[in-house]
Amino acid sequence: MLLVTSFFGSIVGFIACYKIVAKMHHVNKSLQMRICMLNSMSLAFIFAMLIELTTGSKSLAIIIPVATVCLPMVLMMKPFSVLDMTESCIATLMSVSMSVMLIGMIDSTVIWVIQCVLVAIEVMLYLTVVRRAQFR
């Protein structure tokens, strides 16, 4: 149950992530950063859980999501800002750490509910980005 939700959430999250980066250049900087923050936090949580559930390694569950979620978003942000990079990296790292910490600490049903809420957030972010792109 956790693995399937993590997998589905990761796919939706990465699609939303790259749509955000590709289509949000015309949106003002503050809104773009808010959307990127929401996406990086929810995607990092779900993706870290997927990595940990499939590999069993907490180290990989931290390193891989930070490298695949935070770095591409930071590198694709135009104009580049140290503050944006720091904000994105901290949000991703905090989310990944929480995900890794929760496995084994609390009941898997509670983790699954958290994952479902985060998948719903990813879907809403994706729909927001697609809708904004259509109206422009």
The first five atom37 places (N, CA, C, CB, O) and aatype in JSON, in Angstrom:
{
  "aatype": [12, 10, 10, 19, 16, 15, 13, 13, 7, 15, 9, 19, 7, 13, 9, 0, 4, 18, 11, 9, 19, 0, 11, 12, 8, 8, 19, 2, 11, 15, 10, 5, 12, 1, 9, 4, 12, 10, 2, 15, 12, 15, 10, 0, 13, 9, 13, 0, 12, 10, 9, 6, 10, 16, 16, 7, 15, 11, 15, 10, 0, 9, 9, 9, 14, 19, 0, 16, 19, 4, 10, 14, 12, 19, 10, 12, 12, 11, 14, 13, 15, 19, 10, 3, 12, 16, 6, 15, 4, 9, 0, 16, 10, 12, 15, 19, 15, 12, 15, 19, 12, 10, 9, 7, 12, 9, 3, 15, 16, 19, 9, 17, 19, 9, 5, 4, 19, 10, 19, 0, 9, 6, 19, 12, 10, 18, 10, 16, 19, 19, 1, 1, 0, 5, 13, 1],
  "atom_mask": [
    [1, 1, 1, 1, 1],
    [1, 1, 1, 1, 1],
    [1, 1, 1, 1, 1],
    [1, 1, 1, 1, 1],
    [1, 1, 1, 1, 1],
    [1, 1, 1, 1, 1],
    [1, 1, 1, 1, 1],
    [1, 1, 1, 1, 1],
    [1, 1, 1, 0, 1],
    [1, 1, 1, 1, 1],
    [1, 1, 1, 1, 1],
    [1, 1, 1, 1, 1],
    [1, 1, 1, 0, 1],
    [1, 1, 1, 1, 1],
    [1, 1, 1, 1, 1],
    [1, 1, 1, 1, 1],
    [1, 1, 1, 1, 1],
    [1, 1, 1, 1, 1],
    [1, 1, 1, 1, 1],
    [1, 1, 1, 1, 1],
    [1, 1, 1, 1, 1],
    [1, 1, 1, 1, 1],
    [1, 1, 1, 1, 1],
    [1, 1, 1, 1, 1],
    [1, 1, 1, 1, 1],
    [1, 1, 1, 1, 1],
    [1, 1, 1, 1, 1],
    [1, 1, 1, 1, 1],
    [1, 1, 1, 1, 1],
    [1, 1, 1, 1, 1],
    [1, 1, 1, 1, 1],
    [1, 1, 1, 1, 1],
    [1, 1, 1, 1, 1],
    [1, 1, 1, 1, 1],
    [1, 1, 1, 1, 1],
    [1, 1, 1, 1, 1],
    [1, 1, 1, 1, 1],
    [1, 1, 1, 1, 1],
    [1, 1, 1, 1, 1],
    [1, 1, 1, 1, 1],
    [1, 1, 1, 1, 1],
    [1, 1, 1, 1, 1],
    [1, 1, 1, 1, 1],
    [1, 1, 1, 1, 1],
    [1, 1, 1, 1, 1],
    [1, 1, 1, 1, 1],
    [1, 1, 1, 1, 1],
    [1, 1, 1, 1, 1],
    [1, 1, 1, 1, 1],
    [1, 1, 1, 1, 1],
    [1, 1, 1, 1, 1],
    [1, 1, 1, 1, 1],
    [1, 1, 1, 1, 1],
    [1, 1, 1, 1, 1],
    [1, 1, 1, 1, 1],
    [1, 1, 1, 0, 1],
    [1, 1, 1, 1, 1],
    [1, 1, 1, 1, 1],
    [1, 1, 1, 1, 1],
    [1, 1, 1, 1, 1],
    [1, 1, 1, 1, 1],
    [1, 1, 1, 1, 1],
    [1, 1, 1, 1, 1],
    [1, 1, 1, 1, 1],
    [1, 1, 1, 1, 1],
    [1, 1, 1, 1, 1],
    [1, 1, 1, 1, 1],
    [1, 1, 1, 1, 1],
    [1, 1, 1, 1, 1],
    [1, 1, 1, 1, 1],
    [1, 1, 1, 1, 1],
    [1, 1, 1, 1, 1],
    [1, 1, 1, 1, 1],
    [1, 1, 1, 1, 1],
    [1, 1, 1, 1, 1],
    [1, 1, 1, 1, 1],
    [1, 1, 1, 1, 1],
    [1, 1, 1, 1, 1],
    [1, 1, 1, 1, 1],
    [1, 1, 1, 1, 1],
    [1, 1, 1, 1, 1],
    [1, 1, 1, 1, 1],
    [1, 1, 1, 1, 1],
    [1, 1, 1, 1, 1],
    [1, 1, 1, 1, 1],
    [1, 1, 1, 1, 1],
    [1, 1, 1, 1, 1],
    [1, 1, 1, 1, 1],
    [1, 1, 1, 1, 1],
    [1, 1, 1, 1, 1],
    [1, 1, 1, 1, 1],
    [1, 1, 1, 1, 1],
    [1, 1, 1, 1, 1],
    [1, 1, 1, 1, 1],
    [1, 1, 1, 1, 1],
    [1, 1, 1, 1, 1],
    [1, 1, 1, 1, 1],
    [1, 1, 1, 1, 1],
    [1, 1, 1, 1, 1],
    [1, 1, 1, 1, 1],
    [1, 1, 1, 1, 1],
    [1, 1, 1, 1, 1],
    [1, 1, 1, 1, 1],
    [1, 1, 1, 0, 1],
    [1, 1, 1, 1, 1],
    [1, 1, 1, 1, 1],
    [1, 1, 1, 1, 1],
    [1, 1, 1, 1, 1],
    [1, 1, 1, 1, 1],
    [1, 1, 1, 1, 1],
    [1, 1, 1, 1, 1],
    [1, 1, 1, 1, 1],
    [1, 1, 1, 1, 1],
    [1, 1, 1, 1, 1],
    [1, 1, 1, 1, 1],
    [1, 1, 1, 1, 1],
    [1, 1, 1, 1, 1],
    [1, 1, 1, 1, 1],
    [1, 1, 1, 1, 1],
    [1, 1, 1, 1, 1],
    [1, 1, 1, 1, 1],
    [1, 1, 1, 1, 1],
    [1, 1, 1, 1, 1],
    [1, 1, 1, 1, 1],
    [1, 1, 1, 1, 1],
    [1, 1, 1, 1, 1],
    [1, 1, 1, 1, 1],
    [1, 1, 1, 1, 1],
    [1, 1, 1, 1, 1],
    [1, 1, 1, 1, 1],
    [1, 1, 1, 1, 1],
    [1, 1, 1, 1, 1],
    [1, 1, 1, 1, 1],
    [1, 1, 1, 1, 1],
    [1, 1, 1, 1, 1],
    [1, 1, 1, 1, 1]
  ],
  "atom_positions": [
    [[0.83, -1.18, 0.0], [0.0, 0.0, 0.0], [0.88, 1.26, 0.0], [-0.95, -0.01, 1.21], [0.68, 2.16, -0.81]],
    [[1.85, 1.31, 0.91], [2.76, 2.46, 0.96], [3.6, 2.55, -0.3], [3.66, 2.38, 2.19], [3.83, 3.64, -0.83]],
    [[4.06, 1.4, -0.78], [4.92, 1.39, -1.96], [4.18, 1.87, -3.2], [5.47, -0.01, -2.19], [4.72, 2.65, -3.98]],
    [[2.96, 1.4, -3.39], [2.17, 1.8, -4.56], [1.84, 3.29, -4.51], [0.87, 0.97, -4.65], [1.94, 3.99, -5.52]],
    [[1.45, 3.77, -3.35], [1.13, 5.19, -3.19], [2.38, 6.04, -3.42], [0.55, 5.47, -1.8], [2.3, 7.09, -4.05]],
    [[3.51, 5.6, -2.9], [4.77, 6.33, -3.11], [5.14, 6.36, -4.58], [5.91, 5.69, -2.3], [5.57, 7.4, -5.09]],
    [[4.98, 5.24, -5.27], [5.31, 5.18, -6.69], [4.41, 6.11, -7.5], [5.18, 3.74, -7.2], [4.89, 6.89, -8.32]],
    [[3.1, 6.01, -7.27], [2.15, 6.86, -8.0], [2.39, 8.34, -7.69], [0.7, 6.47, -7.65], [2.39, 9.17, -8.59]],
    [[2.59, 8.64, -6.42], [2.84, 10.03, -6.01], [4.13, 10.58, -6.61], [0.0, 0.0, 0.0], [4.19, 11.75, -6.98]],
    [[5.16, 9.74, -6.71], [6.42, 10.18, -7.3], [6.26, 10.49, -8.78], [7.5, 9.11, -7.11], [6.81, 11.48, -9.28]],
    [[5.53, 9.66, -9.48], [5.3, 9.91, -10.91], [4.54, 11.21, -11.12], [4.53, 8.72, -11.56], [4.94, 12.05, -11.92]],
    [[3.45, 11.38, -10.4], [2.66, 12.61, -10.51], [3.49, 13.82, -10.1], [1.38, 12.53, -9.65], [3.43, 14.87, -10.74]],
    [[4.26, 13.67, -9.04], [5.1, 14.76, -8.54], [6.16, 15.19, -9.53], [0.0, 0.0, 0.0], [6.38, 16.39, -9.73]],
    [[6.84, 14.23, -10.16], [7.86, 14.59, -11.14], [7.25, 15.23, -12.39], [8.68, 13.36, -11.53], [7.84, 16.15, -12.96]],
    [[6.1, 14.76, -12.8], [5.43, 15.39, -13.94], [5.05, 16.82, -13.59], [4.16, 14.58, -14.35], [5.29, 17.74, -14.37]],
    [[4.47, 17.01, -12.42], [4.12, 18.37, -11.98], [5.36, 19.24, -11.83], [3.35, 18.32, -10.64], [5.34, 20.41, -12.2]],
    [[6.42, 18.67, -11.31], [7.67, 19.41, -11.12], [8.19, 19.97, -12.44], [8.73, 18.51, -10.47], [8.51, 21.15, -12.53]],
    [[8.27, 19.14, -13.44], [8.82, 19.6, -14.71], [7.84, 20.47, -15.48], [9.22, 18.42, -15.56], [8.27, 21.33, -16.26]],
    [[6.54, 20.29, -15.28], [5.56, 21.2, -15.87], [5.69, 22.58, -15.23], [4.13, 20.66, -15.7], [5.59, 23.6, -15.91]],
    [[5.9, 22.59, -13.91], [6.06, 23.86, -13.21], [7.25, 24.61, -13.77], [6.23, 23.64, -11.71], [7.16, 25.8, -14.09]],
    [[8.36, 23.92, -13.89], [9.58, 24.57, -14.37], [9.42, 25.02, -15.81], [10.79, 23.62, -14.24], [9.89, 26.1, -16.18]],
    [[8.76, 24.22, -16.63], [8.63, 24.54, -18.05], [7.6, 25.63, -18.33], [8.26, 23.31, -18.8], [7.79, 26.43, -19.26]],
    [[6.53, 25.69, -17.56], [5.42, 26.56, -17.92], [5.23, 27.77, -17.02], [4.17, 25.79, -17.93], [4.37, 28.6, -17.31]],
    [[5.97, 27.89, -15.96], [5.7, 28.96, -15.01], [6.64, 30.16, -15.14], [5.79, 28.42, -13.63], [6.72, 30.97, -14.22]],
    [[7.34, 30.29, -16.26], [8.26, 31.41, -16.41], [7.54, 32.75, -16.54], [9.14, 31.18, -17.62], [8.13, 33.79, -16.26]],
    [[6.28, 32.73, -16.96], [5.53, 33.97, -17.13], [4.83, 34.42, -15.84], [4.5, 33.8, -18.23], [4.26, 35.52, -15.8]],
    [[4.87, 33.59, -14.8], [4.21, 33.91, -13.53], [5.2, 34.69, -12.67], [3.73, 32.61, -12.81], [6.41, 34.49, -12.76]],
    [[4.67, 35.56, -11.83], [5.57, 36.35, -10.99], [6.4, 35.46, -10.08], [4.77, 37.35, -10.15], [6.01, 34.33, -9.77]],
    [[7.52, 35.98, -9.66], [8.53, 35.2, -8.94], [8.02, 34.63, -7.62], [9.74, 36.06, -8.69], [8.34, 33.49, -7.28]],
    [[7.24, 35.39, -6.87], [6.79, 34.9, -5.56], [5.83, 33.72, -5.71], [6.11, 36.03, -4.78], [5.92, 32.76, -4.95]],
    [[4.91, 33.79, -6.67], [3.99, 32.67, -6.89], [4.75, 31.45, -7.41], [2.88, 33.08, -7.89], [4.47, 30.33, -6.99]],
    [[5.69, 31.67, -8.3], [6.49, 30.57, -8.82], [7.25, 29.87, -7.69], [7.47, 31.08, -9.89], [7.32, 28.64, -7.65]],
    [[7.82, 30.64, -6.79], [8.58, 30.04, -5.69], [7.67, 29.31, -4.72], [9.37, 31.11, -4.95], [8.04, 28.25, -4.2]],
    [[6.49, 29.84, -4.46], [5.55, 29.14, -3.58], [5.14, 27.79, -4.16], [4.3, 30.01, -3.34], [5.09, 26.79, -3.44]],
    [[4.86, 27.76, -5.45], [4.47, 26.51, -6.09], [5.64, 25.53, -6.08], [3.99, 26.76, -7.54], [5.45, 24.34, -5.82]],
    [[6.84, 26.02, -6.36], [8.02, 25.15, -6.34], [8.27, 24.59, -4.95], [9.26, 25.93, -6.83], [8.65, 23.43, -4.8]],
    [[8.07, 25.42, -3.92], [8.27, 24.95, -2.55], [7.27, 23.85, -2.19], [8.13, 26.12, -1.57], [7.66, 22.83, -1.63]],
    [[6.0, 24.06, -2.51], [5.0, 23.04, -2.23], [5.33, 21.74, -2.94], [3.61, 23.52, -2.64], [5.25, 20.66, -2.36]],
    [[5.71, 21.87, -4.2], [6.03, 20.67, -4.97], [7.26, 19.98, -4.43], [6.24, 21.02, -6.41], [7.25, 18.76, -4.27]],
    [[8.31, 20.72, -4.14], [9.53, 20.07, -3.69], [9.34, 19.41, -2.33], [10.68, 21.07, -3.63], [9.92, 18.36, -2.06]],
    [[8.54, 20.01, -1.47], [8.31, 19.4, -0.15], [7.47, 18.13, -0.26], [7.61, 20.4, 0.78], [7.82, 17.11, 0.34]],
    [[6.39, 18.18, -1.0], [5.54, 16.99, -1.1], [6.2, 15.89, -1.93], [4.19, 17.36, -1.7], [6.12, 14.72, -1.58]],
    [[6.84, 16.27, -3.03], [7.51, 15.28, -3.87], [8.68, 14.64, -3.13], [8.0, 15.92, -5.17], [8.86, 13.42, -3.21]],
    [[9.46, 15.42, -2.42], [10.61, 14.87, -1.69], [10.15, 13.87, -0.63], [11.42, 15.99, -1.04], [10.79, 12.83, -0.46]],
    [[9.08, 14.17, 0.07], [8.56, 13.26, 1.09], [8.16, 11.93, 0.46], [7.36, 13.89, 1.82], [8.57, 10.86, 0.92]],
    [[7.36, 12.0, -0.59], [6.85, 10.79, -1.23], [7.98, 10.0, -1.89], [5.78, 11.14, -2.27], [8.03, 8.77, -1.77]],
    [[8.88, 10.69, -2.58], [9.96, 10.01, -3.29], [10.96, 9.39, -2.31], [10.67, 11.0, -4.23], [11.46, 8.3, -2.56]],
    [[11.25, 10.07, -1.21], [12.15, 9.5, -0.21], [11.57, 8.22, 0.38], [12.43, 10.52, 0.92], [12.29, 7.26, 0.64]],
    [[10.26, 8.22, 0.59], [9.62, 7.02, 1.11], [9.7, 5.89, 0.1], [8.16, 7.31, 1.48], [9.92, 4.73, 0.47]],
    [[9.53, 6.2, -1.17], [9.64, 5.18, -2.21], [11.05, 4.59, -2.23], [9.3, 5.77, -3.59], [11.21, 3.37, -2.32]],
    [[12.06, 5.44, -2.16], [13.45, 4.95, -2.17], [13.72, 4.08, -0.95], [14.44, 6.14, -2.21], [14.33, 3.01, -1.07]],
    [[13.28, 4.53, 0.22], [13.54, 3.73, 1.42], [12.8, 2.4, 1.4], [13.15, 4.51, 2.66], [13.34, 1.38, 1.83]],
    [[11.56, 2.4, 0.92], [10.8, 1.16, 0.88], [11.36, 0.17, -0.12], [9.35, 1.45, 0.56], [11.29, -1.04, 0.09]],
    [[11.93, 0.67, -1.21], [12.46, -0.25, -2.22], [13.89, -0.69, -1.93], [12.4, 0.39, -3.58], [14.25, -1.83, -2.21]],
    [[14.71, 0.19, -1.36], [16.11, -0.16, -1.11], [16.39, -0.54, 0.33], [16.99, 0.98, -1.51], [17.32, -1.31, 0.6]],
    [[15.62, -0.01, 1.26], [15.87, -0.25, 2.68], [16.98, 0.61, 3.25], [0.0, 0.0, 0.0], [17.37, 0.43, 4.41]],
    [[17.49, 1.53, 2.46], [18.61, 2.37, 2.9], [18.12, 3.79, 3.2], [19.72, 2.41, 1.82], [17.54, 4.45, 2.34]],
    [[18.36, 4.23, 4.43], [18.0, 5.59, 4.8], [18.93, 6.61, 4.14], [18.03, 5.76, 6.33], [18.51, 7.72, 3.81]],
    [[20.17, 6.25, 3.94], [21.13, 7.17, 3.3], [20.73, 7.46, 1.87], [22.55, 6.58, 3.33], [20.71, 8.61, 1.44]],
    [[20.4, 6.41, 1.12], [19.95, 6.62, -0.26], [18.64, 7.38, -0.31], [19.79, 5.28, -0.98], [18.4, 8.17, -1.22]],
    [[17.78, 7.15, 0.69], [16.5, 7.83, 0.74], [16.66, 9.33, 1.01], [15.62, 7.21, 1.81], [15.72, 10.09, 0.79]],
    [[17.8, 9.75, 1.46], [18.06, 11.17, 1.65], [18.81, 11.74, 0.45], [18.86, 11.4, 2.94], [18.45, 12.8, -0.07]],
    [[19.83, 11.06, 0.01], [20.7, 11.57, -1.07], [19.98, 11.65, -2.41], [21.93, 10.69, -1.2], [20.04, 12.69, -3.08]],
    [[19.31, 10.59, -2.81], [18.68, 10.56, -4.14], [17.57, 11.6, -4.29], [18.11, 9.16, -4.41], [17.57, 12.33, -5.28]],
    [[16.62, 11.71, -3.35], [15.6, 12.75, -3.52], [16.14, 14.18, -3.51], [14.57, 12.62, -2.45], [15.66, 15.03, -4.25]],
    [[17.13, 14.45, -2.67], [17.71, 15.8, -2.66], [18.34, 16.08, -4.03], [18.77, 15.95, -1.52], [18.2, 17.18, -4.57]],
    [[19.04, 15.09, -4.57], [19.69, 15.29, -5.86], [18.69, 15.38, -7.01], [20.67, 14.16, -6.13], [18.91, 16.14, -7.96]],
    [[17.61, 14.63, -6.95], [16.68, 14.6, -8.08], [15.53, 15.59, -7.98], [16.12, 13.24, -8.23], [14.91, 15.91, -8.99]],
    [[15.25, 16.08, -6.79], [14.15, 17.04, -6.63], [14.68, 18.46, -6.5], [13.3, 16.68, -5.41], [14.23, 19.36, -7.22]],
    [[15.61, 18.66, -5.62], [16.09, 20.01, -5.32], [16.99, 20.57, -6.43], [16.84, 20.01, -3.99], [16.76, 21.68, -6.92]],
    [[17.99, 19.83, -6.81], [18.97, 20.35, -7.77], [18.36, 20.72, -9.13], [20.05, 19.34, -7.98], [18.66, 21.81, -9.63]],
    [[17.54, 19.87, -9.75], [16.96, 20.3, -11.04], [16.09, 21.55, -10.93], [16.13, 19.17, -11.63], [16.13, 22.4, -11.81]],
    [[15.32, 21.66, -9.86], [14.48, 22.85, -9.71], [15.33, 24.1, -9.55], [13.54, 22.7, -8.5], [15.02, 25.14, -10.12]],
    [[16.38, 23.98, -8.78], [17.26, 25.13, -8.55], [17.98, 25.51, -9.84], [18.28, 24.83, -7.44], [18.09, 26.69, -10.16]],
    [[18.47, 24.53, -10.57], [19.22, 24.81, -11.79], [18.35, 25.38, -12.91], [19.9, 23.55, -12.27], [18.83, 26.11, -13.76]],
    [[17.06, 25.03, -12.9], [16.16, 25.51, -13.95], [15.49, 26.84, -13.6], [15.11, 24.49, -14.23], [14.82, 27.42, -14.45]],
    [[15.66, 27.33, -12.38], [15.06, 28.6, -11.99], [15.79, 29.74, -12.67], [15.09, 28.78, -10.45], [17.01, 29.82, -12.65]],
    [[15.03, 30.6, -13.27], [15.6, 31.79, -13.9], [14.84, 32.99, -13.39], [15.53, 31.71, -15.45], [13.61, 32.94, -13.41]],
    [[15.43, 34.03, -12.95], [16.85, 34.21, -12.68], [17.26, 33.46, -11.42], [17.18, 35.71, -12.55], [16.47, 33.28, -10.5]],
    [[18.49, 33.03, -11.39], [19.03, 32.25, -10.28], [19.23, 33.13, -9.06], [20.35, 31.57, -10.69], [19.75, 34.24, -9.18]],
    [[18.84, 32.65, -7.91], [18.98, 33.4, -6.68], [19.48, 32.47, -5.58], [17.63, 34.06, -6.28], [18.99, 31.34, -5.43]],
    [[20.43, 32.93, -4.81], [20.96, 32.13, -3.7], [19.88, 31.89, -2.66], [22.18, 32.83, -3.06], [19.81, 30.81, -2.07]],
    [[19.04, 32.88, -2.43], [17.95, 32.72, -1.47], [16.97, 31.64, -1.91], [17.2, 34.06, -1.28], [16.57, 30.8, -1.11]],
    [[16.6, 31.64, -3.18], [15.71, 30.6, -3.7], [16.34, 29.22, -3.59], [15.35, 30.89, -5.16], [15.66, 28.25, -3.22]],
    [[17.63, 29.12, -3.9], [18.33, 27.85, -3.81], [18.35, 27.35, -2.37], [19.76, 27.99, -4.35], [18.08, 26.18, -2.11]],
    [[18.67, 28.23, -1.44], [18.72, 27.86, -0.03], [17.35, 27.42, 0.47], [19.24, 29.02, 0.81], [17.23, 26.42, 1.16]],
    [[16.34, 28.17, 0.11], [14.97, 27.86, 0.52], [14.53, 26.5, -0.02], [14.01, 28.94, 0.05], [13.95, 25.7, 0.71]],
    [[14.81, 26.25, -1.27], [14.43, 24.98, -1.89], [15.19, 23.81, -1.27], [14.67, 25.03, -3.39], [14.61, 22.76, -1.01]],
    [[16.47, 23.98, -1.05], [17.28, 22.9, -0.47], [16.85, 22.59, 0.96], [18.75, 23.28, -0.49], [16.76, 21.41, 1.33]],
    [[16.58, 23.59, 1.75], [16.16, 23.37, 3.13], [14.79, 22.69, 3.17], [16.11, 24.69, 3.91], [14.58, 21.76, 3.95]],
    [[13.88, 23.14, 2.35], [12.54, 22.52, 2.33], [12.62, 21.06, 1.9], [11.6, 23.29, 1.37], [11.96, 20.2, 2.49]],
    [[13.42, 20.79, 0.9], [13.58, 19.41, 0.43], [14.22, 18.54, 1.49], [14.4, 19.37, -0.85], [13.77, 17.43, 1.76]],
    [[15.28, 19.04, 2.1], [15.98, 18.27, 3.12], [15.1, 18.0, 4.34], [17.24, 19.01, 3.55], [15.14, 16.91, 4.89]],
    [[14.32, 18.98, 4.75], [13.42, 18.79, 5.89], [12.35, 17.75, 5.57], [12.76, 20.13, 6.28], [12.02, 16.9, 6.4]],
    [[11.81, 17.81, 4.37], [10.77, 16.88, 3.97], [11.31, 15.46, 3.87], [10.15, 17.31, 2.64], [10.67, 14.5, 4.31]],
    [[12.49, 15.32, 3.28], [13.12, 14.01, 3.16], [13.44, 13.43, 4.54], [14.41, 14.11, 2.31], [13.22, 12.25, 4.8]],
    [[13.94, 14.27, 5.41], [14.27, 13.81, 6.76], [13.03, 13.33, 7.51], [14.95, 14.93, 7.55], [13.07, 12.31, 8.19]],
    [[11.95, 14.05, 7.38], [10.7, 13.66, 8.03], [10.21, 12.32, 7.48], [9.61, 14.75, 7.84], [9.75, 11.46, 8.23]],
    [[10.3, 12.14, 6.19], [9.86, 10.9, 5.56], [10.67, 9.71, 6.07], [9.98, 11.01, 4.05], [10.11, 8.68, 6.43]],
    [[11.97, 9.86, 6.09], [12.85, 8.78, 6.53], [12.62, 8.47, 8.0], [14.31, 9.14, 6.28], [12.67, 7.31, 8.4]],
    [[12.39, 9.5, 8.79], [12.2, 9.32, 10.22], [10.88, 8.61, 10.53], [12.23, 10.67, 10.91], [10.82, 7.81, 11.47]],
    [[9.83, 8.87, 9.75], [8.51, 8.31, 10.06], [8.43, 6.81, 9.88], [7.47, 8.97, 9.21], [7.71, 6.13, 10.62]],
    [[9.15, 6.27, 8.91], [9.08, 4.83, 8.68], [9.66, 4.12, 9.89], [9.83, 4.41, 7.37], [10.81, 4.36, 10.27]],
    [[8.89, 3.27, 10.49], [9.3, 2.54, 11.67], [8.91, 3.22, 12.97], [0.0, 0.0, 0.0], [8.91, 2.58, 14.02]],
    [[8.57, 4.49, 12.92], [8.2, 5.19, 14.15], [6.7, 5.16, 14.42], [8.67, 6.63, 14.08], [6.27, 5.03, 15.57]],
    [[5.91, 5.27, 13.36], [4.46, 5.3, 13.55], [3.81, 4.25, 12.66], [3.89, 6.71, 13.23], [4.46, 3.65, 11.81]],
    [[2.55, 4.03, 12.87], [1.79, 3.02, 12.14], [1.78, 3.33, 10.65], [0.35, 2.95, 12.68], [1.72, 4.49, 10.24]],
    [[1.83, 2.3, 9.85], [1.86, 2.49, 8.39], [0.57, 3.1, 7.85], [2.12, 1.15, 7.7], [0.6, 3.73, 6.79]],
    [[-0.54, 2.94, 8.54], [-1.79, 3.55, 8.11], [-1.72, 5.07, 8.18], [-2.96, 3.03, 8.96], [-2.22, 5.77, 7.3]],
    [[-1.1, 5.57, 9.22], [-0.94, 7.02, 9.37], [-0.03, 7.55, 8.26], [-0.35, 7.37, 10.78], [-0.31, 8.6, 7.67]],
    [[1.04, 6.84, 7.97], [1.95, 7.25, 6.88], [1.2, 7.23, 5.55], [3.19, 6.32, 6.81], [1.38, 8.12, 4.73]],
    [[0.35, 6.22, 5.34], [-0.39, 6.13, 4.1], [-1.36, 7.3, 3.94], [-1.15, 4.81, 4.03], [-1.51, 7.84, 2.85]],
    [[-2.0, 7.7, 5.03], [-2.91, 8.86, 4.98], [-2.12, 10.12, 4.61], [-3.64, 9.04, 6.35], [-2.58, 10.92, 3.8]],
    [[-0.96, 10.29, 5.22], [-0.1, 11.44, 4.88], [0.27, 11.4, 3.41], [1.17, 11.46, 5.75], [0.22, 12.43, 2.72]],
    [[0.64, 10.23, 2.92], [0.98, 10.1, 1.51], [-0.2, 10.44, 0.6], [1.46, 8.69, 1.22], [-0.02, 11.12, -0.41]],
    [[-1.38, 9.98, 0.95], [-2.56, 10.27, 0.13], [-2.83, 11.76, 0.06], [-3.79, 9.54, 0.7], [-3.17, 12.29, -1.0]],
    [[-2.68, 12.45, 1.18], [-2.86, 13.9, 1.19], [-1.81, 14.56, 0.3], [-2.77, 14.46, 2.64], [-2.13, 15.48, -0.46]],
    [[-0.57, 14.11, 0.38], [0.48, 14.7, -0.46], [0.29, 14.4, -1.95], [1.84, 14.17, -0.01], [0.59, 15.24, -2.79]],
    [[-0.21, 13.22, -2.27], [-0.53, 12.91, -3.66], [-1.64, 13.83, -4.15], [-0.94, 11.42, -3.83], [-1.59, 14.32, -5.28]],
    [[-2.64, 14.07, -3.32], [-3.72, 15.0, -3.69], [-3.15, 16.4, -3.91], [-4.81, 15.04, -2.59], [-3.59, 17.09, -4.84]],
    [[-2.21, 16.83, -3.09], [-1.57, 18.13, -3.28], [-0.82, 18.18, -4.61], [-0.6, 18.43, -2.12], [-0.9, 19.17, -5.33]],
    [[-0.1, 17.11, -4.93], [0.61, 17.06, -6.21], [-0.36, 17.15, -7.4], [1.43, 15.78, -6.31], [-0.08, 17.85, -8.37]],
    [[-1.47, 16.45, -7.3], [-2.47, 16.5, -8.38], [-3.03, 17.91, -8.5], [-3.61, 15.48, -8.12], [-3.21, 18.41, -9.62]],
    [[-3.32, 18.55, -7.37], [-3.84, 19.92, -7.42], [-2.81, 20.89, -8.0], [-4.26, 20.38, -6.01], [-3.16, 21.79, -8.76]],
    [[-1.54, 20.71, -7.63], [-0.48, 21.56, -8.2], [-0.39, 21.36, -9.71], [0.87, 21.24, -7.54], [-0.26, 22.32, -10.47]],
    [[-0.46, 20.11, -10.14], [-0.41, 19.83, -11.58], [-1.57, 20.5, -12.31], [-0.42, 18.32, -11.83], [-1.38, 21.13, -13.35]],
    [[-2.76, 20.36, -11.76], [-3.94, 20.97, -12.39], [-3.84, 22.5, -12.39], [-5.22, 20.53, -11.67], [-4.26, 23.14, -13.34]],
    [[-3.28, 23.07, -11.33], [-3.09, 24.51, -11.27], [-2.14, 24.99, -12.35], [-2.57, 24.91, -9.9], [-2.41, 25.99, -13.02]],
    [[-1.05, 24.28, -12.52], [-0.06, 24.67, -13.53], [-0.63, 24.52, -14.93], [1.22, 23.82, -13.39], [-0.44, 25.39, -15.78]],
    [[-1.32, 23.42, -15.18], [-1.9, 23.2, -16.51], [-2.97, 24.25, -16.8], [-2.5, 21.78, -16.61], [-3.04, 24.78, -17.9]],
    [[-3.81, 24.55, -15.81], [-4.87, 25.54, -16.0], [-4.28, 26.93, -16.24], [-5.8, 25.56, -14.78], [-4.75, 27.65, -17.11]],
    [[-3.25, 27.31, -15.48], [-2.61, 28.61, -15.67], [-1.97, 28.73, -17.04], [-1.57, 28.85, -14.59], [-2.0, 29.8, -17.66]],
    [[-1.38, 27.64, -17.51], [-0.73, 27.64, -18.83], [-1.77, 27.79, -19.94], [0.09, 26.34, -19.03], [-1.5, 28.43, -20.96]],
    [[-2.96, 27.21, -19.75], [-4.01, 27.31, -20.76], [-4.59, 28.72, -20.84], [-5.12, 26.3, -20.48], [-4.96, 29.18, -21.91]],
    [[-4.65, 29.4, -19.7], [-5.23, 30.74, -19.68], [-4.28, 31.79, -20.21], [-5.65, 31.11, -18.28], [-4.71, 32.9, -20.52]],
    [[-3.02, 31.5, -20.33], [-2.04, 32.5, -20.81], [-1.94, 32.49, -22.28], [-0.67, 32.25, -20.21], [-1.16, 33.26, -22.85]]
  ]
}
